[in-house]
Amino acid sequence: MQRGETINLSRPDILLFLSDQHHANYTGFAGHKIVRTPNLDQLAEDGVVMSCAYTSAPICVASRVSMLTGKLPEKTGVYTNEGAIGSDQTTFLHGMAAAGYETVLCGRMHFLGEDQRHGFTRRIMGELTPLFWGRYGAARSDLGPYVGTMANQSLKIIGGGTSPVLEYDKAVIQAALDYLKQDHDKPQCIVVGTYGPHHTFVAPPDMYSYYKERIDIPESFRQGELHPVLSGLRNPGLKEEVLVKLRSAYFGMIENVDRQIGEVREAWNQYLQRSGRQGVFAYMSDHGEQAGEHGLIGKSTFYEGSAKIPLVFAGDNIPAGVIVEQPVSIMDIGPTFCDFAGADTAPRPDGVSLKAQLLGGVQQQERTIVSEFVYQMDGNIVPARMLRQSEWKYVAYAGYEAYAQLFHIATDPQELNNLYRPDHEAVLKFREHLRGTWHISAIKEKYIEKREHHVLLARWGKAVDVPEPERWTVPKEATQLPVVE
Protein backbone atom coordinates (compact mmCIF):
# COMPACT_ATOMS: atom_id res chain seq x y z
CA MET A 1 0.00 0.00 0.00
CA GLN A 2 1.30 3.45 -0.92
CA ARG A 3 1.29 6.19 1.69
CA GLY A 4 -2.15 7.77 1.88
CA GLU A 5 -3.86 5.16 -0.32
CA THR A 6 -7.42 4.27 0.82
CA ILE A 7 -6.56 4.86 4.46
CA ASN A 8 -9.42 5.45 6.87
CA LEU A 9 -7.90 7.47 9.68
CA SER A 10 -11.03 7.10 11.78
CA ARG A 11 -10.25 3.38 12.13
CA PRO A 12 -6.86 3.15 13.79
CA ASP A 13 -4.56 0.18 13.92
CA ILE A 14 -4.57 -1.28 17.43
CA LEU A 15 -1.90 -3.09 19.42
CA LEU A 16 -2.57 -4.61 22.83
CA PHE A 17 0.44 -5.70 24.85
CA LEU A 18 -0.97 -8.27 27.28
CA SER A 19 1.26 -9.48 30.10
CA ASP A 20 0.38 -12.15 32.64
CA GLN A 21 0.12 -11.59 36.39
CA HIS A 22 1.42 -8.02 36.74
CA HIS A 23 0.52 -6.35 40.05
CA ALA A 24 -1.13 -3.06 39.06
CA ASN A 25 0.67 -0.99 41.69
CA TYR A 26 4.14 -2.26 40.80
CA THR A 27 5.06 0.41 38.26
CA GLY A 28 6.75 3.75 38.47
CA PHE A 29 3.71 5.63 37.20
CA ALA A 30 1.61 4.00 39.94
CA GLY A 31 4.02 5.41 42.52
CA HIS A 32 6.12 2.36 43.36
CA LYS A 33 9.45 3.43 44.85
CA ILE A 34 11.59 0.47 43.82
CA VAL A 35 10.53 -1.20 40.57
CA ARG A 36 11.87 0.43 37.40
CA THR A 37 9.39 0.75 34.52
CA PRO A 38 10.57 3.67 32.35
CA ASN A 39 8.73 2.52 29.23
CA LEU A 40 5.41 2.07 30.99
CA ASP A 41 5.96 5.40 32.73
CA GLN A 42 6.44 7.01 29.31
CA LEU A 43 3.32 5.29 27.98
CA ALA A 44 1.37 6.67 30.94
CA GLU A 45 2.80 10.13 30.35
CA ASP A 46 1.80 9.96 26.69
CA GLY A 47 -1.73 8.69 27.27
CA VAL A 48 -4.53 7.77 29.65
CA VAL A 49 -4.12 5.63 32.76
CA MET A 50 -7.15 3.75 34.04
CA SER A 51 -5.98 3.77 37.64
CA CYS A 52 -8.85 1.67 38.98
CA ALA A 53 -9.12 -1.23 36.52
CA TYR A 54 -10.08 -4.74 37.63
CA THR A 55 -10.04 -8.23 36.22
CA SER A 56 -13.37 -10.04 36.07
CA ALA A 57 -11.75 -13.23 37.42
CA PRO A 58 -8.44 -13.42 39.32
CA ILE A 59 -7.11 -16.38 37.32
CA CYS A 60 -5.60 -16.71 33.84
CA VAL A 61 -8.05 -18.51 31.54
CA ALA A 62 -11.26 -17.24 33.11
CA SER A 63 -10.08 -13.62 32.93
CA ARG A 64 -8.91 -13.93 29.32
CA VAL A 65 -12.12 -15.57 28.15
CA SER A 66 -14.04 -12.84 29.93
CA MET A 67 -11.92 -10.15 28.28
CA LEU A 68 -12.40 -11.62 24.81
CA THR A 69 -16.16 -12.12 25.13
CA GLY A 70 -16.90 -9.08 27.29
CA LYS A 71 -18.91 -11.33 29.60
CA LEU A 72 -18.67 -12.34 33.25
CA PRO A 73 -17.53 -15.90 34.04
CA GLU A 74 -21.07 -16.69 35.17
CA LYS A 75 -22.13 -16.25 31.54
CA THR A 76 -19.12 -17.87 29.85
CA GLY A 77 -19.13 -20.80 32.29
CA VAL A 78 -15.33 -20.50 32.61
CA TYR A 79 -14.08 -20.18 36.19
CA THR A 80 -10.83 -22.17 36.13
CA ASN A 81 -7.74 -22.68 34.01
CA GLU A 82 -9.36 -25.79 32.52
CA GLY A 83 -12.18 -23.82 30.90
CA ALA A 84 -12.84 -23.02 27.26
CA ILE A 85 -15.63 -21.57 25.15
CA GLY A 86 -17.16 -23.12 22.06
CA SER A 87 -16.41 -21.97 18.55
CA ASP A 88 -19.95 -20.60 18.26
CA GLN A 89 -19.23 -18.09 21.05
CA THR A 90 -18.02 -14.86 19.48
CA THR A 91 -15.29 -12.58 20.78
CA PHE A 92 -14.54 -8.96 19.99
CA LEU A 93 -12.01 -10.25 17.46
CA HIS A 94 -14.77 -11.74 15.33
CA GLY A 95 -16.35 -8.31 15.10
CA MET A 96 -13.08 -6.62 14.19
CA ALA A 97 -12.21 -9.22 11.57
CA ALA A 98 -15.71 -8.91 10.09
CA ALA A 99 -15.10 -5.16 9.85
CA GLY A 100 -11.96 -5.71 7.77
CA TYR A 101 -9.21 -5.95 10.39
CA GLU A 102 -6.43 -8.50 10.44
CA THR A 103 -6.60 -9.88 13.98
CA VAL A 104 -3.18 -11.19 14.95
CA LEU A 105 -2.17 -13.22 17.99
CA CYS A 106 1.51 -13.16 18.86
CA GLY A 107 2.23 -15.36 21.85
CA ARG A 108 0.24 -16.25 24.92
CA MET A 109 -3.54 -16.46 25.22
CA HIS A 110 -3.92 -19.81 27.02
CA PHE A 111 -6.57 -21.28 24.71
CA LEU A 112 -7.46 -24.92 25.34
CA GLY A 113 -8.79 -27.29 22.70
CA GLU A 114 -8.93 -27.57 18.94
CA ASP A 115 -9.92 -23.93 18.45
CA GLN A 116 -6.78 -21.86 18.95
CA ARG A 117 -8.20 -18.81 17.18
CA HIS A 118 -11.56 -17.62 18.60
CA GLY A 119 -11.62 -14.74 16.16
CA PHE A 120 -7.91 -14.29 15.50
CA THR A 121 -7.24 -14.55 11.76
CA ARG A 122 -3.51 -15.15 12.20
CA ARG A 123 -1.21 -16.52 14.87
CA ILE A 124 2.43 -15.64 14.38
CA MET A 125 3.83 -17.11 17.63
CA GLY A 126 2.67 -20.18 19.52
CA GLU A 127 1.91 -21.01 23.15
CA LEU A 128 4.22 -22.07 25.97
CA THR A 129 1.64 -24.14 27.85
CA PRO A 130 -0.03 -27.30 26.48
CA LEU A 131 -3.02 -26.85 24.20
CA PHE A 132 -5.00 -29.76 25.61
CA TRP A 133 -6.06 -31.05 28.99
CA GLY A 134 -4.10 -33.78 30.78
CA ARG A 135 -0.71 -32.53 29.65
CA TYR A 136 0.22 -30.35 32.60
CA GLY A 137 2.04 -31.18 35.84
CA ALA A 138 4.47 -34.08 35.67
CA ALA A 139 3.67 -34.47 31.96
CA ARG A 140 5.71 -31.31 31.28
CA SER A 141 8.90 -33.24 30.55
CA ASP A 142 10.02 -30.37 28.30
CA LEU A 143 10.58 -28.10 31.32
CA GLY A 144 13.36 -30.16 32.90
CA PRO A 145 14.03 -28.99 36.48
CA TYR A 146 11.51 -26.17 36.04
CA VAL A 147 8.51 -28.49 36.01
CA GLY A 148 5.92 -27.21 38.48
CA THR A 149 7.51 -23.76 38.86
CA MET A 150 4.93 -22.18 36.54
CA ALA A 151 2.12 -23.65 38.64
CA ASN A 152 1.79 -24.76 42.27
CA GLN A 153 5.54 -25.23 42.94
CA SER A 154 6.47 -21.60 42.39
CA LEU A 155 8.92 -21.60 45.34
CA LYS A 156 10.90 -24.53 43.94
CA ILE A 157 13.35 -22.41 41.90
CA ILE A 158 13.95 -18.68 42.52
CA GLY A 159 16.85 -16.54 41.39
CA GLY A 160 18.67 -14.84 38.56
CA GLY A 161 19.34 -16.62 35.29
CA THR A 162 17.16 -17.93 32.53
CA SER A 163 13.95 -19.96 32.43
CA PRO A 164 11.39 -21.26 29.94
CA VAL A 165 9.29 -18.16 30.72
CA LEU A 166 12.09 -15.71 29.92
CA GLU A 167 13.14 -17.54 26.77
CA TYR A 168 9.54 -17.82 25.57
CA ASP A 169 8.97 -14.11 26.00
CA LYS A 170 12.13 -13.35 24.02
CA ALA A 171 10.71 -15.41 21.15
CA VAL A 172 7.32 -13.67 21.42
CA ILE A 173 8.89 -10.23 21.23
CA GLN A 174 11.09 -11.19 18.30
CA ALA A 175 8.05 -12.48 16.39
CA ALA A 176 6.24 -9.22 17.07
CA LEU A 177 9.20 -7.12 15.93
CA ASP A 178 9.54 -9.19 12.74
CA TYR A 179 5.85 -8.76 11.98
CA LEU A 180 5.97 -5.00 12.50
CA LYS A 181 8.87 -4.71 10.06
CA GLN A 182 6.55 -5.98 7.32
CA ASP A 183 3.93 -3.99 5.43
CA HIS A 184 0.29 -5.04 5.81
CA ASP A 185 -2.62 -3.97 3.65
CA LYS A 186 -5.40 -4.47 6.19
CA PRO A 187 -5.86 -2.45 9.36
CA GLN A 188 -4.26 -4.36 12.21
CA CYS A 189 -5.46 -5.50 15.62
CA ILE A 190 -2.44 -7.19 17.18
CA VAL A 191 -2.28 -8.83 20.60
CA VAL A 192 1.25 -9.44 21.88
CA GLY A 193 1.03 -11.82 24.83
CA THR A 194 3.96 -12.50 27.16
CA TYR A 195 4.05 -15.14 29.89
CA GLY A 196 5.98 -12.85 32.23
CA PRO A 197 5.93 -11.58 34.86
CA HIS A 198 4.01 -14.74 35.79
CA HIS A 199 6.22 -17.18 37.73
CA THR A 200 8.65 -19.06 37.29
CA PHE A 201 10.32 -16.55 39.66
CA VAL A 202 13.57 -16.18 37.72
CA ALA A 203 14.76 -12.82 36.39
CA PRO A 204 17.76 -11.78 34.29
CA PRO A 205 20.76 -11.92 36.69
CA ASP A 206 21.55 -8.19 36.65
CA MET A 207 17.96 -7.26 37.49
CA TYR A 208 17.66 -9.91 40.19
CA SER A 209 20.85 -8.68 41.88
CA TYR A 210 19.74 -5.06 41.65
CA TYR A 211 16.44 -5.67 43.41
CA LYS A 212 17.82 -8.05 46.01
CA GLU A 213 19.83 -5.15 47.44
CA ARG A 214 16.77 -2.91 47.64
CA ILE A 215 13.74 -5.14 48.12
CA ASP A 216 10.96 -4.37 50.58
CA ILE A 217 8.59 -6.59 52.57
CA PRO A 218 4.90 -5.63 52.37
CA GLU A 219 3.35 -4.48 55.63
CA SER A 220 0.48 -6.92 55.13
CA PHE A 221 2.87 -9.91 54.87
CA ARG A 222 2.81 -10.22 58.63
CA GLN A 223 -0.95 -9.94 58.78
CA GLY A 224 -2.46 -12.46 61.17
CA GLU A 225 -5.58 -14.45 60.52
CA LEU A 226 -6.87 -14.65 56.96
CA HIS A 227 -10.41 -15.06 55.74
CA PRO A 228 -11.32 -18.76 56.30
CA VAL A 229 -11.88 -19.32 52.57
CA LEU A 230 -8.41 -17.94 51.78
CA SER A 231 -6.51 -19.64 54.58
CA GLY A 232 -5.81 -22.69 52.42
CA LEU A 233 -3.97 -20.53 49.90
CA ARG A 234 -1.10 -19.84 52.29
CA ASN A 235 2.17 -21.54 51.37
CA PRO A 236 4.03 -22.73 54.49
CA GLY A 237 7.35 -22.32 52.67
CA LEU A 238 6.90 -18.58 52.25
CA LYS A 239 9.31 -17.39 54.93
CA GLU A 240 10.64 -13.85 54.93
CA GLU A 241 14.03 -14.86 53.51
CA VAL A 242 12.26 -16.67 50.65
CA LEU A 243 10.01 -13.68 50.02
CA VAL A 244 13.05 -11.42 49.63
CA LYS A 245 14.26 -13.61 46.77
CA LEU A 246 10.79 -14.01 45.29
CA ARG A 247 10.08 -10.28 45.18
CA SER A 248 13.55 -9.58 43.80
CA ALA A 249 12.89 -11.97 40.93
CA TYR A 250 9.34 -10.71 40.41
CA PHE A 251 10.43 -7.07 40.25
CA GLY A 252 13.18 -8.05 37.81
CA MET A 253 10.63 -9.84 35.64
CA ILE A 254 8.44 -6.72 35.62
CA GLU A 255 11.41 -4.61 34.53
CA ASN A 256 12.20 -7.18 31.85
CA VAL A 257 8.65 -6.98 30.48
CA ASP A 258 8.90 -3.18 30.61
CA ARG A 259 11.96 -3.31 28.35
CA GLN A 260 10.07 -5.53 25.95
CA ILE A 261 7.15 -3.10 25.93
CA GLY A 262 9.59 -0.38 24.94
CA GLU A 263 10.94 -2.47 22.05
CA VAL A 264 7.49 -3.30 20.73
CA ARG A 265 6.18 0.25 21.07
CA GLU A 266 9.17 1.68 19.19
CA ALA A 267 8.61 -0.84 16.36
CA TRP A 268 4.88 -0.07 16.42
CA ASN A 269 5.49 3.66 16.04
CA GLN A 270 7.86 3.01 13.14
CA TYR A 271 5.23 0.80 11.51
CA LEU A 272 2.57 3.48 11.82
CA GLN A 273 4.90 6.14 10.44
CA ARG A 274 5.80 3.93 7.51
CA SER A 275 2.18 2.98 6.74
CA GLY A 276 0.75 6.45 7.32
CA ARG A 277 -1.92 5.04 9.61
CA GLN A 278 -3.11 6.21 13.00
CA GLY A 279 -2.82 3.86 15.93
CA VAL A 280 -3.75 2.99 19.50
CA PHE A 281 -1.30 1.21 21.82
CA ALA A 282 -2.62 -0.34 25.03
CA TYR A 283 -0.98 -2.19 27.89
CA MET A 284 -2.72 -4.41 30.42
CA SER A 285 -2.39 -7.62 32.39
CA ASP A 286 -4.98 -10.35 32.92
CA HIS A 287 -4.77 -10.17 36.74
CA GLY A 288 -2.21 -9.44 39.43
CA GLU A 289 0.15 -11.23 41.82
CA GLN A 290 0.04 -11.13 45.62
CA ALA A 291 3.87 -11.24 45.83
CA GLY A 292 3.70 -11.74 49.60
CA GLU A 293 0.95 -9.24 50.33
CA HIS A 294 -1.37 -10.65 53.00
CA GLY A 295 1.08 -13.54 53.34
CA LEU A 296 0.07 -14.94 49.94
CA ILE A 297 1.63 -15.56 46.53
CA GLY A 298 -0.09 -16.02 43.19
CA LYS A 299 -3.58 -14.81 42.40
CA SER A 300 -7.10 -16.16 43.11
CA THR A 301 -8.00 -13.46 45.64
CA PHE A 302 -9.90 -10.18 45.46
CA TYR A 303 -7.18 -8.20 47.23
CA GLU A 304 -5.83 -5.32 45.13
CA GLY A 305 -2.62 -7.19 44.37
CA SER A 306 -4.53 -9.97 42.63
CA ALA A 307 -7.75 -8.40 41.29
CA LYS A 308 -6.53 -4.98 40.15
CA ILE A 309 -4.82 -4.71 36.77
CA PRO A 310 -2.65 -2.11 35.02
CA LEU A 311 -4.44 -0.53 32.05
CA VAL A 312 -2.96 2.27 29.92
CA PHE A 313 -3.89 3.62 26.46
CA ALA A 314 -1.93 5.96 24.22
CA GLY A 315 -2.16 6.94 20.58
CA ASP A 316 -3.60 9.33 18.04
CA ASN A 317 -6.31 11.62 19.44
CA ILE A 318 -5.84 10.23 22.96
CA PRO A 319 -4.80 13.06 25.31
CA ALA A 320 -1.57 12.81 27.25
CA GLY A 321 -1.06 12.65 30.99
CA VAL A 322 -4.64 11.83 31.93
CA ILE A 323 -5.61 9.66 34.90
CA VAL A 324 -9.13 8.22 35.04
CA GLU A 325 -10.03 7.19 38.58
CA GLN A 326 -13.44 5.72 37.83
CA PRO A 327 -13.47 1.92 38.27
CA VAL A 328 -13.40 0.03 34.96
CA SER A 329 -13.25 -3.63 33.94
CA ILE A 330 -11.14 -5.92 31.79
CA MET A 331 -14.43 -6.65 30.01
CA ASP A 332 -14.37 -3.08 28.63
CA ILE A 333 -11.44 -3.86 26.31
CA GLY A 334 -13.44 -5.48 23.51
CA PRO A 335 -16.22 -2.86 23.37
CA THR A 336 -13.55 -0.12 23.42
CA PHE A 337 -11.51 -1.54 20.55
CA CYS A 338 -14.64 -2.28 18.52
CA ASP A 339 -15.81 1.29 19.10
CA PHE A 340 -12.51 2.61 17.72
CA ALA A 341 -12.76 0.20 14.78
CA GLY A 342 -16.41 0.82 13.98
CA ALA A 343 -16.99 -2.91 14.50
CA ASP A 344 -19.67 -4.97 16.15
CA THR A 345 -18.62 -6.25 19.55
CA ALA A 346 -19.59 -9.66 20.89
CA PRO A 347 -23.34 -9.71 21.65
CA ARG A 348 -24.75 -8.83 25.06
CA PRO A 349 -21.51 -7.69 26.71
CA ASP A 350 -21.16 -6.88 30.39
CA GLY A 351 -18.36 -4.47 29.52
CA VAL A 352 -18.75 -1.00 28.01
CA SER A 353 -16.72 1.13 25.63
CA LEU A 354 -14.19 3.50 27.21
CA LYS A 355 -13.61 5.43 23.98
CA ALA A 356 -15.41 8.58 25.13
CA GLN A 357 -13.39 8.61 28.34
CA LEU A 358 -10.17 8.08 26.42
CA LEU A 359 -10.76 10.79 23.85
CA GLY A 360 -12.44 13.46 25.89
CA GLY A 361 -12.27 12.65 29.55
CA VAL A 362 -16.03 12.07 29.62
CA GLN A 363 -17.08 10.54 32.93
CA GLN A 364 -19.30 7.49 32.74
CA GLN A 365 -22.37 6.97 34.84
CA GLU A 366 -21.27 5.36 38.08
CA ARG A 367 -21.41 1.59 37.86
CA THR A 368 -20.49 -1.42 39.93
CA ILE A 369 -17.46 -3.38 38.71
CA VAL A 370 -17.73 -7.12 39.29
CA SER A 371 -15.08 -9.81 39.65
CA GLU A 372 -15.86 -13.41 40.53
CA PHE A 373 -14.22 -16.70 41.43
CA VAL A 374 -15.17 -20.14 42.72
CA TYR A 375 -13.23 -21.74 45.59
CA GLN A 376 -13.16 -25.35 46.73
CA MET A 377 -12.93 -25.64 50.52
CA ASP A 378 -13.23 -28.86 52.50
CA GLY A 379 -15.11 -30.44 49.61
CA ASN A 380 -17.51 -27.50 49.32
CA ILE A 381 -17.98 -25.25 46.30
CA VAL A 382 -17.82 -21.60 47.39
CA PRO A 383 -18.72 -18.96 44.78
CA ALA A 384 -17.33 -15.53 45.62
CA ARG A 385 -17.81 -12.05 44.21
CA MET A 386 -16.04 -8.73 44.50
CA LEU A 387 -17.97 -5.52 43.90
CA ARG A 388 -16.16 -2.20 43.44
CA GLN A 389 -18.00 1.11 43.30
CA SER A 390 -16.52 4.53 43.92
CA GLU A 391 -14.05 4.19 46.82
CA TRP A 392 -15.59 1.04 48.29
CA LYS A 393 -14.85 -2.63 47.71
CA TYR A 394 -17.10 -5.43 48.98
CA VAL A 395 -16.28 -9.15 48.85
CA ALA A 396 -18.92 -11.83 49.50
CA TYR A 397 -18.34 -15.57 49.88
CA ALA A 398 -21.42 -17.79 49.51
CA GLY A 399 -22.08 -19.60 52.79
CA TYR A 400 -19.69 -17.32 54.70
CA GLU A 401 -21.87 -14.26 55.01
CA ALA A 402 -20.51 -13.38 58.45
CA TYR A 403 -17.01 -13.17 56.95
CA ALA A 404 -17.77 -10.65 54.21
CA GLN A 405 -15.15 -7.96 53.61
CA LEU A 406 -15.59 -4.22 53.14
CA PHE A 407 -12.64 -1.98 52.39
CA HIS A 408 -12.43 1.76 51.83
CA ILE A 409 -9.67 1.70 49.25
CA ALA A 410 -9.02 5.46 49.24
CA THR A 411 -7.95 5.47 52.89
CA ASP A 412 -6.85 1.83 53.21
CA PRO A 413 -5.11 0.87 49.94
CA GLN A 414 -3.39 -2.13 51.57
CA GLU A 415 -6.75 -3.49 52.79
CA LEU A 416 -5.65 -3.91 56.39
CA ASN A 417 -8.94 -2.85 57.98
CA ASN A 418 -12.12 -4.81 57.25
CA LEU A 419 -14.99 -2.37 57.91
CA TYR A 420 -17.75 -4.91 57.39
CA ARG A 421 -20.89 -4.52 59.46
CA PRO A 422 -24.25 -5.98 58.38
CA ASP A 423 -25.91 -2.59 58.79
CA HIS A 424 -23.20 -0.53 57.04
CA GLU A 425 -24.75 1.67 54.35
CA ALA A 426 -22.30 0.45 51.70
CA VAL A 427 -22.90 -3.18 52.66
CA LEU A 428 -26.66 -2.78 52.30
CA LYS A 429 -26.16 -1.26 48.86
CA PHE A 430 -23.82 -3.99 47.68
CA ARG A 431 -26.03 -6.78 49.02
CA GLU A 432 -28.97 -5.35 47.11
CA HIS A 433 -26.87 -5.53 43.96
CA LEU A 434 -25.98 -9.17 44.64
CA ARG A 435 -29.58 -10.16 45.29
CA GLY A 436 -30.51 -9.16 41.77
CA THR A 437 -27.46 -10.44 39.90
CA TRP A 438 -25.73 -13.32 41.69
CA HIS A 439 -27.15 -16.79 40.98
CA ILE A 440 -25.25 -18.94 43.45
CA SER A 441 -26.98 -22.29 42.95
CA ALA A 442 -26.69 -22.04 39.15
CA ILE A 443 -23.00 -21.18 39.44
CA LYS A 444 -22.37 -24.21 41.66
CA GLU A 445 -24.19 -26.56 39.33
CA LYS A 446 -22.37 -25.28 36.24
CA TYR A 447 -19.04 -25.43 38.04
CA ILE A 448 -19.59 -29.06 39.07
CA GLU A 449 -20.71 -30.04 35.58
CA LYS A 450 -17.69 -28.39 33.99
CA ARG A 451 -15.37 -30.11 36.45
CA GLU A 452 -16.79 -33.50 35.46
CA HIS A 453 -16.04 -32.74 31.82
CA HIS A 454 -12.52 -31.59 32.67
CA VAL A 455 -11.74 -34.81 34.53
CA LEU A 456 -12.63 -36.86 31.44
CA LEU A 457 -10.82 -34.44 29.14
CA ALA A 458 -7.66 -34.83 31.23
CA ARG A 459 -7.85 -38.62 30.89
CA TRP A 460 -8.39 -38.19 27.16
CA GLY A 461 -5.46 -35.78 26.84
CA LYS A 462 -3.11 -38.23 28.54
CA ALA A 463 -4.24 -41.15 26.40
CA VAL A 464 -4.55 -39.60 22.94
CA ASP A 465 -1.63 -38.32 20.90
CA VAL A 466 -3.17 -35.20 19.40
CA PRO A 467 -0.55 -32.97 17.75
CA GLU A 468 0.03 -29.46 19.07
CA PRO A 469 1.51 -27.56 16.11
CA GLU A 470 1.06 -24.17 17.78
CA ARG A 471 2.89 -25.12 20.96
CA TRP A 472 6.30 -23.51 21.31
CA THR A 473 9.21 -25.93 21.67
CA VAL A 474 11.22 -25.20 24.83
CA PRO A 475 14.96 -25.07 23.94
CA LYS A 476 17.40 -26.88 26.22
CA GLU A 477 19.19 -23.65 27.14
CA ALA A 478 15.92 -22.40 28.67
CA THR A 479 16.04 -25.11 31.35
CA GLN A 480 19.43 -24.18 32.86
CA LEU A 481 19.19 -23.45 36.56
CA PRO A 482 19.69 -19.88 37.86
CA VAL A 483 23.25 -18.69 38.42
CA VAL A 484 22.28 -16.15 41.09
CA GLU A 485 20.35 -17.02 44.24
Steps between C-alpha positions, in 0.01 A plus 500: 500500500630845408499774761156658519329239280144411614586559864214559741652702781187463710578128535839477666730203513499354851767319699433348841801391702359243743723379782412233754474556875630857535410667831335829401680707763847373411592767246669834521196688373290337774741641758710195584833607649714204397394333175634663183252532212618792283316385188168455676555833674548661158188328367305638796643846441400483134147373558220408738541286811197312628617502860213290634473210254404149611504151359167319485662181635831481690633204300651467152255320270179627657618862482617469139179336383308773678712769335452353153124450532426804716299275731524399865614144579146421613394544137801338331499207744880530532625532858825301494809449288338189351218697338434580136221645289347345191575615149146637471572751779621823343773728630575862421753371247224351287342843477827669409587240238150531352561875476814445292775476762778245505483362854842369597601297804868506587572280799301411807122479530462165680235353269411136563367263236486472124401864451814707550358805323164619642494788256871545434567474126873440544730363767864588451640353825384193689424417863731394782242293688333184363201545272302209641394371838696227679839625387593718795682417824743210483420461129704816432819307427612787275556727802778294658567617858248782456200268497241628747659845538242658268219353710467389863875453567593863445745500795698207360745712296560873562790714387682670217567322173282369224179297490244370251290810578780745420605317185140472380443871543816576302358294213161674527657844481720404207196371309319826568796710386534293181131543424512876552790529256268373226238699311136395538209607284222450754454702817660309785380386841802331656516336842853439628478262795793432733509236773693729734495627763308184593721256694743312456667751737825537306619836367800604290800486740579873496141593584470235770819623669389862477170439676638262760701790643194724520197277548222577746263278699131596480345615826213256450739201474494469876124528515349248739188301435371480144146459378409130556444444127847638421690330780570195284684716248787569739827330408686381812832541318455874458741619768633854500839399358323319214275799437804726461621281214153460352429873489847570362434261213145626448609864484775402256245321283281812498797711391579243232145520363525880513806487274311278260208743498744772401635291211155417368369855534799643312444248217127577506561873462737435210237279337234768531733766362590279207138405423357847558233359729381617839529265793407413857745322732368345821664315786326278753533179697241227553521518882756573769736321739489510880883489521483450877225750573268359767745211534399360160656438159328454166151621421148365571410770753310828482772698677635788290821313424309222326178657366622842386671527162717760325321658203648780287407635154696734276477598136356739246229729640547361852604783735823475694551484874142418594403283797148356514410397854159353425497120544507311169515134398711271285171427322506857362793422268300338220222762486767774505704358213187426297383857558830632362475259206135562420442127552232294665605372840403159634125495576359588841824614665535581868780741413461847349703713262753737658558693177320815615702503821822447308441771243332767704517419866124442507395347831278195481193448710610339824486123478592199707803304378473126558765231536422140588664171590405156629694340787507139614523471879470178698312342211260794471453725198516865609410764239639843584452848359677832529307821440681832454316831486648842562747466790346185647574133442275220627582128487236232565558126538192278463434319828739728691282806531636588844850521350424752226762769440456874453795724425521874444776494242565876499607501865610136532674404173672200663164364622610458860171606659182304427213744566224246448186539707164354392334839541771706325345720231745378235440137596124540464550652156734227382279221634206643309710482185589136568140401565407600148805372313673212679358153429690285747327165450529525120869586529563197722318265267682628191833485680445137603388402151802665341732328746358161401575576136852615585578178686411295191681742270816461709481121466446543127793741468735255670387208286469655154792628296346812350762723335558851632648690204455839667683405818841661535791258536701573816874513411744319728679823592173625653512229768839593651476573870550857630856619556403754767307413815 
